[in-house]
Amino acid sequence: MAQHQITIKDIAKMLGISASTVSRALKDHPDISPKTKRMVQAFASKVNYRPNALALNLRRSKTNTIGVIIPELVHHFFSSVISGIEKVAYAAGYNVMICQSNEDYNREVIDAQALLDNRVDGILMSLSKTTLQFDHIQNLIDHGVPVVFFDRAPEEIDADKVFIDDFMGAKIATHHLIATGCRNILHLSAPTHLLIGQRRRDGYIKALEENGIPYNPDFVIKCDTRDDVFANAGKILQMANQIDGIFAVNDSTAIAAMQVLMKNDIRIPEHISVIGFGDGPNATIAYPPLSTVEQKGTEIGKEAIQLLLNQIENKDESYNTTTKIITPVLRIRESTMM
């Protein structure tokens, strides 16, 4: 019977730490404490750990193909990210394979394995809303596949990441509402287990604080899709007499909220100002045209693919990960008071 080869996951389980910590400790990553490095390296030597030679050899055989996993292609943001990715990838001689998780963790796991089986040279990924476990991602990294996250990323995985500054974007959006006279601002938020949900809510709260407005948790509704808005229409309408502004976590939610309000004779922005986040084409054709925060999807895509290509072509095992933050821009239109 063939002897089981010790893996990074085995070491992590035996030592009671994460696989990513073991991986970084073995690579002498500066984020890992000297004590932890010594413990991991000593234990790895004791159990005769060796990197997976087969996986490493496979990685040396380039396919000039990049894999991309996105939550949904229908969103303008993700399609614009893909445009940025493809422009840089094709110019560098790479093809792009695109997978949709459809906001489903199990589908994301299947997509990740499919890309691994197809021996892509690297993967760009934005997590699904339902992804709370990351073994499938660590498996990619353990097999030597470079991974770069954009927009939605796990804190638990040490990898290159590219974000819009969600905190700052939410803050400037809320500041704009306050500057136009709003004091009772409803936030239609994303799930807080997603970093974008946390950061946009925190930016909203910070803007209130900086303007001496008390934070009211009753003015936050988990509502980040059109369907969520229509499901919460009764609650939003009940609050209409209490609020004078809405900051929505994305444009589609903001536009749906405007439709619900206007259908019930609540004028935008005379009664309630509304601002979104994203600045896709729907923002300009909505009625009234939507004030929003430009998310810069194409730029995010270009930055993410460049980081991935740097990893693929970097022969240094001690590669240090990078997080790039893109500065958002406020776009003021007729859905908010001027």
Helices and strands as residue ranges (DSSP letters): H 8-15, H 19-26, H 34-46, H 53-60, E 65-70, H 76-91, E 95-100, H 105-117, E 122-125, H 135-142, E 147-150, E 160-164, H 166-179, E 185-189, H 195-210, G 217-219, E 220-222, H 226-231, H 233-238, E 245-248, H 251-263, E 273-275, H 281-285, E 292-294, H 297-313, E 323-326, E 329-331
